[in-house]
Amino acid sequence: MRIATLQFSPSLGAVEHNIQRTNALLDASKPAQLDLLVLPEMAFSGYNFPNLEAIKPFLEPTTSGPTTQWAVETALRCHCYVIVGYPEIYTAADGTTRNYNSTVTVSLTGQVINNYRKSFLYYTDETWALEGFTSQPDQKPFFCGPLGEFGTVGQGICMDINPYRFEAPWQAYEFANSMLTGNAKLIVLSMAWLTRLLPSELEVEPDRPDMETVAYWLERFFPLVDSVSSEEVVVVFANRCGIEGNKVGRVHVENGEAVEEGDRVCYAGSSCIMKFQAGNVRMFERKANEVAVLGKGEEGLLVVDTDKPARFLLSNKTV
């Protein structure tokens, strides 16, 4: 399976600009046939909105806004499945509305086949969105089930892999254990994951990954390592890069209006794809003797063929 993650630095509120930037990166990469293309959380709106008023102009109707339109067009053009994050506004039959931080999945024929809503909210989400699992009849978090041609797939968004509200026990590993229970063979995460690095530090060797972040992601999937299962599980971490927010003032967006920015935050980039099997965690090859992981400040397309050997050992469990 050929999986691609497109990592870039969206500008807050500049939807059309961000779409054009994404298309330019895709065109420049000229990837060979893909099976799955994954973009970050809230890829075209940007992420760091401080409140409901600020994000309201950028909420998109359920699977029918500019993000879904782009996903459909791109799936047809690239003949692959597409997963991309967007801020959703759902309108019920009685006219009431609810907001979610969501991803839409589109098949290679341009059909919407899933709309996943983020289950565990980061504090930024809590200012405007509801927990996605509250919209499910069974009230269970996360998605794990059949998806297109990929068999059993797990889906999450960023904070989903952390302990619930940072209050649940660290060892609960709610997301990873849910994926084990559901027997997911492919797990896809759209992310807007932050880094502890300062803006000045992001500028130093931007093509090198933030390995502290990569190590943290690995740790949150410890149950997959601990299970020592002989079955292969591929986990896709599709993050964004760049900086948002300036602590003060407002930023002008495409429609000529100004939207309030949140506090300055830096994103970790470092998108990658890991393979968990038999207690080992391996990463794939990007090109000869180079690990397939994007840099902390790198924009571009990372393509991995999961049918090829994952040559780089990241972690292993000694039984």
N, C-alpha and C positions, 0 to 999 in steps of 0.2 A: 504494500500500500504506500502510495506517495502522498505524504502529508506536508503541507506548507503552513507556516505561521508568518503573517505579515506584521512586522513591528514598525511602528512609526510614532511620531510625536504630534498628536492632534492639537489644534488650537481651540481653546474653549469657545464654544458657540459658533464656530465658523464651519458649519456643516458642509456647504458646497465646496469650500476650500479643502476641507479634509478629504472629501470624496475624490476631488481632482488629484490631490497628493497621493492617495492610495492607488488610483488608476495609473499615475505616472510611475510609481514604484513597481507595480505589476508589469507594466509595459517594458520598463527598463530591465526587469529580471528575465523576461522571456522564458518562463519555466516550461519544461516539457510537461507532458500530460500529468495532471494532478488528479488525485482521488478526493482530497479534502483540503479546503483552504479555511484557516481559522484566523479571525481578527480579534483585537482586544475588547474588553468591556467598554461599553459606551463609546465605540470607536469614532463616531463622526460628530457627536455632540461635545466631546470632552467630558471629563469626570468631575472636576472639583468645584461644583456649584455649592454655595454656602447655605442655600435655603430653597424652599419651594417656589417662591416668587422668581428667583433667578433662573431656575431650570424650566419653569412652566412653558416658555415659548418653544422649548426644544423637545417636549414630550411628543411621542409619536403614537398614533392609534395602533392598536394591537396588529402586528404583522402587516401593516399597510402604509407605513410612512416611508421616508426617503431611504432609510437603512435597508428595509426589506426590498424596496425597489432596486437598490444597488445590488443586493444579494442575488435577486432573481436574474438580473441582467448579467452579473458576473458568472453565476452558475451556468447559464446558457452559453456565454462566450467562452468560458474555460472548460466547459463540460465536466464540472466537478461539483461536489457538495460544498456548501459554504455555511459557516457559522460565524455570526457577528453580533456584538452587543449593542443595545440601544435602550434609551429611557422610554418605558411604555406607559401609556394611559389607556386603561381598559374602561369601556363604557357598558354598563349593564343595561338590561332591557328596560329598567325603570328610569334610566337616564343618569343614575349615580355613577361616579367615576372612582377608579382606584389606580394608583401609580405603582409601577414595579421597575426594578432594574433587571433587564431581561436579555436573553439571546434568542435570535431566530435562526433556525436551521432550514436551509433550502436544498432540495435535491438537484441532481445534475439536469433534470428536466424542467427546473424552475418552479417546482411545487414546494410550498411551505409544509414541512413535515413535523416541526416541533417548535414550540415557543416555551423556553425554560425561564422561570422567574427565580432570581437569586433568593436563597433561603435564609442565610445568615448575613445580616446587614452590618456594614461598617458604619461608624458614627456619621460619616458624610451622607450615606444613604438614608439614615433614619430621619433626616430633615425633610424628606420628600417621598419616600417609598415605603411600601408595606412588605413584610416578609412573604416571600413567594409561596411557601408551603401553606399559608393560611387560605390560599385560593383552591387548594386541593381537597377533594372529599375525604381522603384518608388522613389529611394533615401531616403527611410524612415529608420531610425535607429532601431536596435533591431529585435528580432524575437518573434513573437507571432502568433501561429497557431497550427493546428493539428499535433500531434507527436505520432506516434505509437498507443499504447493502452491507452494513458494517457489523451486523449481529447485535449483541448486547453492548450498549454504549452508556457510559456515565457522563453526565454533564454537571458542571458547577461553574460558579463565577467567583473568583478571587477569595473574598472573606469566607466563602463556604468551607474552605479547608482548615480554617482556624477553629478553636473551641467557640461554642456558641456564646456570643456577646463578650468573649474573653472571660467568661465566668465559669463555664463548664471545665471539668478537670482536663488538664493537658493530655492525659493518657486516654481520654474518651475517644479521640480520633473519629468523631462522628462521620465525617465524609468518607474517609478511607474505609472504615468498617462497613459503611453502607454499600460501597462499591464491591467489597469482598462478598458481602451477603448476596448482592445482586448478580455476582459472577460477571462483572463487566470485564471485557477484554480490551476495550478502548475507552479511555477517560479523557475528556476534553475540557480544558479550563480557559475561559476568556478572562483576562485580568487587567486591572489597573493598579498593580502592586507597587507600593512605595519602597524607597530605600532610605537607609539612615545616612547615606552620603550627602554631602553638601553640594550645591550647584558648582562650586569651584572644583570639587573632586570628580564630578561627572565629566568635566571637560578634560581631565587627565586620562589618556588612553581610553577614549569612549568605545573603542572596538573590543575592549576586554570586558567580560561579564562581571557582574557583582556576585562573586562566589558565596558570599555570606547569604544572599537571598536564595541562590540555587540550593545551598545546603539546608536552609530552612524548609524549602518546598519538599526536599527529599525526606526530611524528618517527619513532616506531616503525613507521609505515606508509609510510616514505619510498619503498620499492620500488613502491608503488601510484602515487605521484606520478611517480617516475622513468620508469615504463613509458609514460607519456603515452598510455595506451590510450583510445580513443574510447568504450569501453564503460563504463557507469556501475557503480560499486561502492559500496554503502551499508554503512557500518560503525556498529554500535550499541554505545555504551559505557554499560552499565547499572551504575552504581556505587551505593554506600551512603554515608551521611553519619554524623556523630556521633562519639562518643568511647567507647573501651573500655579497661578495665584501670585499676589504681590502684597498681601496683607492690607493694603489700602487702595481706594479708588475703584474705578469701573473700567471695563474694557469694551471698546466698540466692536460690534459684530457686523455681519454682512448686511443685515437689514437696516443699518444705520442707527439702531438703538444701542444702549449701553447695558451690559449685564454685570452684576456684581461678581467679583472673583472671591474665592476663598483664600485662606492662608496659603502661603507658598508651600508647595509640596514637590518632591522630586521622585520620579518613577525609576524603577530598578531595571527596566529592559530585561535583558538576559533570557529571552524566550528560548525554549529548548524542548526536546522530546526525550523522555526516559523510557527504558524498557526494564520492567521488573520480572524476574524469573529465577526460581530456585534459590531465593535468598540473596541474589545478586541484583545490583542496579547498574545498568550500563547506558552509555550514550553513544549516539551514532556518529558517523564520520561526515563532516561537511565537505571536505576535499582531502586530498592525500595528507594523512597524519594530522588533521585538524578537527578538533571536537566540534560537533554540530550544536553550537550555542551562539546566540547573537550577543553583541556587546551591550553594556549598560546604557550607552547613548547612541547605538547604531540603528539606523533606519534601513529596512530592507526585508527581503524574503528569505526565510530559512526553509529549505526543502530537504526532507528526509525520506528515504525509501526503507520502510520497516521490514521489507523482505531481505534486505542485505544485513550482514552481521553488524551488531552494535559492538564495536571494537574496544571502546574505552570504559574500563571498570571504574565506577564512581563509588560504589560501596558493596560490601558483601557481608553476609552473616555466617559465622563459623558455627556449625551445628555441633 
